[in-house]
Amino acid sequence: MTLENLVWISVALFMVHEFEELVRIRPWLARHRDDPRAREQGFWSFSGTSTSTMAAMIFEEYVLFVLFALAAVLFHLPGMFSGLLVAYTLHLLGHIAEAIRLRMQTPSVISSVITLPWYLYAIAALAGRSGSIIEVGVWSVACIGVMLANFALIYRLRPIIEARLYPARGDG
């Protein structure tokens, strides 16, 4: 499979996962509002966040993911994109582990399980093209750092986005 196909299929599956989160989070929060296990799940912090704000946060993540994809394709950087997919796959594994730990279906576990085999395949295929496992390792660490910093940024921006989208609420 070509580098371009590996990259753009990965981008499409990224959005499948993000759409599942966006579509399923509100009904999940409502259905599990009295379940103490639900309050241990990371999605509980979104109970006061509008779907529009969540979509804006996902859009920002998508733009970042696409920028990495474009760089990988334009500059032929399979190791970089493999590193990004390692970071993203750890994110998916976190969703799966959380569902197992809580013994309940969470808003993003279905797409995490379904897309995980693709990402494992894509990581291996891209790493094989990079020529160096060390390169993939360095990119993985760098991309994990970027992902964590980006999560911190969008979570910090969440109340600002909410206030801009819904100024009449006055609750920030």
C-alpha positions in Angstrom: 0.0 0.0 0.0 1.3 3.5 -0.8 2.3 6.0 1.8 -0.5 8.2 0.7 -3.1 5.5 1.2 -1.8 4.6 4.6 -1.9 8.2 5.7 -5.3 9.2 4.3 -7.1 6.0 5.4 -5.6 6.7 8.9 -7.0 10.3 8.7 -10.5 9.0 7.7 -10.5 6.5 10.6 -9.4 9.2 13.0 -12.6 11.0 12.1 -14.7 7.8 12.5 -13.4 7.6 16.1 -14.0 11.3 16.8 -17.5 11.2 15.3 -18.3 8.3 17.6 -17.2 10.3 20.6 -19.2 13.3 19.5 -22.4 11.4 18.7 -22.4 9.1 21.7 -21.1 11.3 24.6 -24.4 13.2 25.4 -26.6 10.1 25.4 -24.0 8.2 27.4 -23.7 11.0 30.0 -27.5 11.1 30.3 -27.9 7.3 30.5 -25.2 6.9 33.2 -25.8 10.0 35.3 -26.5 8.0 38.4 -23.8 5.3 37.8 -20.8 6.0 40.1 -18.5 4.2 37.6 -19.4 6.9 35.0 -18.0 9.6 37.2 -14.6 7.8 37.0 -14.6 8.0 33.2 -12.7 10.9 31.6 -15.8 11.9 29.5 -17.6 12.9 32.7 -15.7 16.2 32.6 -17.7 17.0 29.4 -21.1 16.9 31.2 -21.3 20.7 31.1 -19.9 21.1 27.7 -22.0 21.7 24.6 -21.8 19.5 21.6 -20.8 22.5 19.6 -17.8 23.1 21.8 -16.8 19.5 21.7 -17.0 19.7 17.9 -14.8 22.7 17.9 -12.2 20.9 20.0 -12.4 17.9 17.7 -12.0 20.2 14.7 -8.8 21.6 16.1 -7.5 18.0 16.7 -8.4 17.1 13.1 -6.6 20.1 11.7 -3.5 19.1 13.6 -3.8 15.5 12.4 -4.2 16.6 8.8 -1.2 18.9 9.1 0.9 15.9 10.2 -0.6 13.9 7.3 0.2 16.5 4.8 3.8 16.8 6.0 4.2 13.1 5.9 3.0 12.9 2.3 4.6 16.0 0.9 8.0 15.5 2.6 7.9 11.7 2.5 8.1 11.2 6.3 6.7 7.7 7.0 8.6 7.6 10.4 7.0 10.8 11.5 3.5 9.6 10.7 4.2 6.2 12.2 5.2 8.1 15.4 2.0 10.0 15.3 0.0 6.8 15.0 1.9 5.3 17.9 0.7 8.2 20.0 -2.8 8.0 18.7 -2.9 4.2 19.2 -1.9 4.6 22.8 -4.9 7.0 23.1 -7.2 4.3 21.6 -5.7 1.7 24.0 -6.5 4.1 26.9 -10.2 4.1 25.8 -10.3 0.3 25.6 -8.5 -0.1 29.0 -10.9 2.4 30.6 -14.0 0.5 29.3 -12.5 -2.8 30.6 -11.6 -1.2 34.0 -15.0 0.3 34.5 -16.7 -2.8 33.0 -19.0 -0.7 30.9 -19.3 0.5 27.3 -17.9 4.0 27.0 -18.6 6.6 24.3 -15.6 5.8 22.2 -14.8 2.1 22.8 -16.5 0.7 19.7 -14.5 2.7 17.2 -11.3 2.2 19.3 -11.7 -1.6 19.0 -12.7 -1.5 15.4 -9.9 0.8 14.2 -7.1 -0.5 16.4 -6.1 -3.3 14.0 -5.7 -0.7 11.2 -3.5 1.5 13.2 -1.3 -1.4 14.3 -0.9 -2.4 10.6 -0.3 1.2 9.5 2.4 1.7 12.2 4.2 -1.4 11.1 3.9 -0.6 7.4 5.1 3.0 7.9 7.9 2.0 10.4 9.1 -0.5 7.8 9.4 2.3 5.2 11.2 4.7 7.6 14.3 2.6 7.6 15.0 3.2 11.3 13.1 2.0 14.4 15.1 4.7 16.3 13.5 7.3 14.0 10.0 6.0 14.7 10.8 5.9 18.5 12.0 9.5 18.5 9.0 10.6 16.5 6.7 8.6 18.8 8.0 10.4 21.9 7.8 13.8 20.1 4.2 13.1 19.0 3.2 11.9 22.4 4.5 15.3 23.7 2.6 17.2 21.0 -0.6 15.2 21.7 -0.4 15.8 25.5 0.4 19.5 25.0 -2.5 19.8 22.5 -4.9 18.1 24.9 -3.9 20.5 27.6 -4.4 23.4 25.2 -7.9 22.4 24.0 -9.0 21.6 27.6 -7.8 25.0 28.7 -9.6 26.6 25.8 -12.8 24.7 26.3 -14.5 27.3 28.7 -13.4 30.1 26.3 -14.9 28.4 23.3 -18.1 27.6 25.3 -18.4 31.3 26.3 -17.9 32.5 22.8 -20.5 30.1 21.4 -23.0 30.8 24.2 -22.4 34.3 25.6 -25.9 34.5 27.1 -25.1 31.7 29.5 -22.7 33.8 31.4 -21.2 30.8 33.1 -18.0 30.9 31.1 
